[in-house]
């Protein structure tokens, strides 16, 4: 009888403990949940952008005057300020960045003049040029190394011929050509990038003549440009 009573008490206690444990498991925890951290998103070059630039350009072509006895003679190359704006789109896949960019610039790189004898080739050095280019680059997180090339157009001046006997012949017009270049760009913030870029532009050769006897001027419209720029990236 005594053993039976002890067994009943022990079983009752065990059941009570089990019920208490189950009730405690159903109660809300007094401990605060673990903090949730949002990982910073990796920077991407993908997106539209627009910006401004400024730099220096220099003519690599020649200004020559035509003389019936000696052919083309003379020559002069000049350089000056270049500045304007650009806009484009980048698409990044892995470390490769593909893009397209267009820009338009004021350019003071025209040949200012060359003389031979009594005849003078007079050039205005102010003009403009623009490009429509493809870009291919390699991204190292926020740094981008790229090459670029495509279509170029413009009129950088310096194609006017003046003859003391035949008068002044103005020959400014827009020509098409091509361009190649490359540079580096760095994302200062998620929306602001800075770049340094160099390029070569060839707008073909043009001739302007002051008379039917071909007493005039001829010029190779080629020039190099180094510029720095800032872009705003639209996320």
Secondary structure as UniProt FT lines:
FT   HELIX           2..26
FT   STRAND          47..59
FT   STRAND          63..67
FT   TURN            68..70
FT   STRAND          71..73
FT   STRAND          79..93
FT   TURN            94..95
FT   STRAND          96..107
FT   STRAND          113..116
FT   TURN            117..118
FT   STRAND          119..122
FT   STRAND          127..140
FT   TURN            141..142
FT   STRAND          143..155
FT   STRAND          160..163
FT   TURN            164..166
FT   STRAND          167..169
FT   STRAND          175..187
FT   STRAND          192..209
FT   TURN            212..213
FT   STRAND          216..234
//
